[in-house]
Every structure is written in structure tokens, then in C-alpha cells.
Amino acid sequence: MTTGAVLLAGAVARLREAGIDDPARDARVLLGFALGVERSRLTLVMHDDVTPDQADAFERAIEARLKRQPVAQIVGQRAFYGRDFIVTPDVLDPRPDTELLVDLALSAPFETVFDLGTGSGCILLSLLAERSAAIGQGVDLSEKALDVARRNARKLGVQDRVTFYEGSWFAPLEATTRFDLIVSNPPYITQDEMAELSPEVRTWEPHMALTPGGDGLDAYRVITQAAPDHLAMDGRLLLEIGHLQGDAVSALCRSAGFSDVTVHQDLAGKDRVVAASGFQWA
Ligand SMILES: C[S@@+](CC[C@H](N)C(=O)[O-])C[C@H]1O[C@@H](n2cnc3c(N)ncnc32)[C@H](O)[C@@H]1O
């Protein structure tokens, strides 16, 4: 028999030796996962003996982390905007930066919302959970990502107010469908930046969620051009961007006919969201 504390000490040393960024934090989260206890209770139970099953589960989790699998994928969930979302290797691990887009979306009323590249559904489902009268639609090219989004919709209890489509950007929509709000966090990493990503992201997150290739702007080109056809009068478009893409994406919004275009910064002071409204109807 051994205790959680003994296992933890050994695991931290192994993760540190492998060059993992924050070995103590990761090992604690994974121990809590293996023992089936909340992180806040870990200190209380850490000196108890662990069962063989718990020791095996912890060893499997540490081995996965040594292969650079992200912690959220190993434990199968990630907190986003105050709720836990199921995360698998088929979806982007929701990022804290994306919460800015949710904040901006909630800063004005909407009844209908469309989310392009919904992935885990973290943006769309957070919006529906926060606005109980709203209904939403989400699209993704990945069938497996949509399975995760549907599971998350049920987990949050908003499944009756959401519809998901498999397809590319606006293609699955009827030509006449319009929304008060269109949101997207599309793939935007440039081809060159892909080589600089950590192994956790490059190896374990879906390539299709990360980059459209080239200069990273292709999704914005399609979305900004087509969005006006699917926005209600006074509708808003909110796009998460890479921190160097503010000018380029703002220019795309203006050339698509939006007169009111603003770039918003995240908590680190980096450009993170472009908000576009005031579409000039011909
Ligand atoms: C950066 S991830 C965003 C996921 C989620 N919305 C979030 O914020 O965490 C981009 C998503 O766009 C999807 N995607 C990529 N190309 C697409 C396309 N042509 N049409 C629809 N979705 C696409 C990917 O599968 C992925 O789920």
C-alpha cells in the first residue's frame, strides 16, 4: 500500500524531468482525477492509502501527460465561463481568452445566435445557458466535434434550444435564415506559427481546429463576406482573432460592408476579438 502523497511526489519529479511546464499543478489535478475527489479536498485525503485501481488510474494519467496529452483531455473536461465542458481529442480545449467573446456577446440583447466552428460548443452553449430565452445554431466541419457539442448541450440542459449542423461555415443554412448575433472562433494560426506550437497543442489538438494554413485568414474571408446575408437588421458579428490579426480582420469586416468595427483586447492586453455591426444595407 502507498499513499496519494507518495505517488504525487514521484509523479511531480517525473513530469519535471520531462520538461512539463507546471508539474506540481498537473500532478495534483491528475491525482484528484484518479482518486475521484475535488481538487479542494485533495489535501484532506492525500495521506490515505490508495487502492490498486486508483494507483493504476494515476499511473495511466501520468503516462498520458508524459506523452504531452493536455490535462483537460486526460481528465475529460475543462471549466469555461463557469461551467464544465466535456473535452476530447476531437475538439479544441476551450481557452480562457475566448471568454472575452462570450462577455461581449452578452453585453447586448439577442434572441437568436449562430456559432461557426462550434467545436466543444463552449461559446454557443455558454450563451444559451446565460440567456434562457435565446435559441442557437452551431456548425462544424467535424462530425466528431459535433458529437461532443451535443453531449455538452445535454450536460448544460440547453439541448432543446440548440441545433447543430455538419458542414462548412454558412453552407448548411437556408439562404433566408438570419440571426441577431453571429459568433466564431475559427482556426486562425498561420502555417508558419504551427511549427512554434507546444507539443500539447500541435500533437493532441485537431489540426482542423487550429489552422486554415497560409496566412491564417481564410476563414475570416469567407465568414465576413457571407455574414451580412445571415444577420438581422442591427445584428452583430463577433470574431475571435489571433493577436496580430486585428487590422487585417477589421479591414475584411469593413470591406464586407460593416461600418462599426472595433477591436477588443484580452486580459493580457492583446487584440482578441473583432466586433462588427452597422451593416450598410444596399
Ligand atoms: C478554433 S476551433 C474553435 C472551437 C470552439 N468554438 C472554441 O472556441 O473553443 C475552430 C473550429 O472550427 C471548425 N472548423 C474548421 N473549419 C471549418 C469549416 N470550414 N466549417 C465549419 N467549421 C470548421 C473546427 O473543426 C473547430 O471545431
The ligand as an SDF file (V2000), in Angstrom:
LIG
                    3D

 27 29  0  0  0  0  0  0  0  0999 V2000
  -10.5380   27.2350  -33.0050 C   0  0  0  0  0  0  0  0  0  0  0  0
  -11.7180   25.9070  -33.0010 S   0  0  0  0  0  0  0  0  0  0  0  0
  -12.9910   26.6740  -32.0090 C   0  0  0  0  0  0  0  0  0  0  0  0
  -13.8090   25.7120  -31.2210 C   0  0  0  0  0  0  0  0  0  0  0  0
  -14.7500   26.3740  -30.1940 C   0  0  0  0  0  0  0  0  0  0  0  0
  -15.6950   27.2490  -30.8470 N   0  0  0  0  0  0  0  0  0  0  0  0
  -13.9410   27.1580  -29.1760 C   0  0  0  0  0  0  0  0  0  0  0  0
  -13.9780   28.3810  -29.2150 O   0  0  0  0  0  0  0  0  0  0  0  0
  -13.2580   26.5390  -28.3580 O   0  0  0  0  0  0  0  0  0  0  0  0
  -12.3220   26.0310  -34.6520 C   0  0  0  0  0  0  0  0  0  0  0  0
  -13.4400   25.0360  -35.0270 C   0  0  0  0  0  0  0  0  0  0  0  0
  -13.7840   25.2750  -36.3990 O   0  0  0  0  0  0  0  0  0  0  0  0
  -14.0390   24.0440  -37.0250 C   0  0  0  0  0  0  0  0  0  0  0  0
  -13.8810   24.2290  -38.4730 N   0  0  0  0  0  0  0  0  0  0  0  0
  -12.7320   24.2720  -39.2110 C   0  0  0  0  0  0  0  0  0  0  0  0
  -13.0050   24.5040  -40.4970 N   0  0  0  0  0  0  0  0  0  0  0  0
  -14.3590   24.6290  -40.5940 C   0  0  0  0  0  0  0  0  0  0  0  0
  -15.2580   24.8840  -41.6640 C   0  0  0  0  0  0  0  0  0  0  0  0
  -14.8240   25.0650  -42.9260 N   0  0  0  0  0  0  0  0  0  0  0  0
  -16.5780   24.9530  -41.3920 N   0  0  0  0  0  0  0  0  0  0  0  0
  -17.0470   24.7660  -40.1300 C   0  0  0  0  0  0  0  0  0  0  0  0
  -16.2340   24.5210  -39.0680 N   0  0  0  0  0  0  0  0  0  0  0  0
  -14.9080   24.4570  -39.3060 C   0  0  0  0  0  0  0  0  0  0  0  0
  -13.0480   23.0850  -36.3930 C   0  0  0  0  0  0  0  0  0  0  0  0
  -13.4490   21.7440  -36.5490 O   0  0  0  0  0  0  0  0  0  0  0  0
  -13.0650   23.5690  -34.9390 C   0  0  0  0  0  0  0  0  0  0  0  0
  -14.0240   22.8720  -34.1840 O   0  0  0  0  0  0  0  0  0  0  0  0
  1  2  1  0
  2  3  1  0
  2 10  1  0
  3  4  1  0
  4  5  1  0
  5  6  1  0
  5  7  1  0
  7  8  2  0
  7  9  1  0
 10 11  1  0
 11 12  1  0
 11 26  1  0
 12 13  1  0
 13 14  1  0
 13 24  1  0
 14 15  1  0
 14 23  1  0
 15 16  2  0
 16 17  1  0
 17 18  1  0
 17 23  2  0
 18 19  1  0
 18 20  2  0
 20 21  1  0
 21 22  2  0
 22 23  1  0
 24 25  1  0
 24 26  1  0
 26 27  1  0
M  CHG  2   2   1   9  -1
M  END
$$$$
